[in-house]
């Protein structure tokens, strides 16, 4: 198991029942003694960015459900550390946040690729020791994040693709039924 930290994926074990995290993959953006936070990568939110914000024009970008904490906040991950000031590098070439107005302006002008930026409503957070406890309980598997996973073009495939990163012994888990008693 890889220790938690920025750039690590938390992959929900197949039978995790929490509806916020059932079969999800979370990209950890920060992990410190005080707590941890990240974003669920594979749950689309019910509204697109143009539905949440005025003046988006033709930009019909999807928004993802980042997690159950502070659902009134909008965050973003991107691959433009040199173009969006104030961002925090989570892993090589993938950043969290930065100047929101700059990001939107670059999107509107077509200077950045819409496939290299993701928006999230809310985030996933853990208090001091909480994530460590969940890892000990084996609620999560861990893997090193990749650009291919973080910006995967099919959200519904991210959980299975993440399990495959862990090798063949975990790959079989990708096909487990949600409730084995119904099988």
Helices and strands as residue ranges (DSSP letters): E 8-12, E 25-32, E 35-40, H 49-52, E 63-65, E 69-78, E 88-91, E 94-96, H 100-109, G 114-116, E 117-127, H 130-136, E 140-144, H 147-150, G 155-157, H 158-165, H 168-171, G 172-175, G 180-182
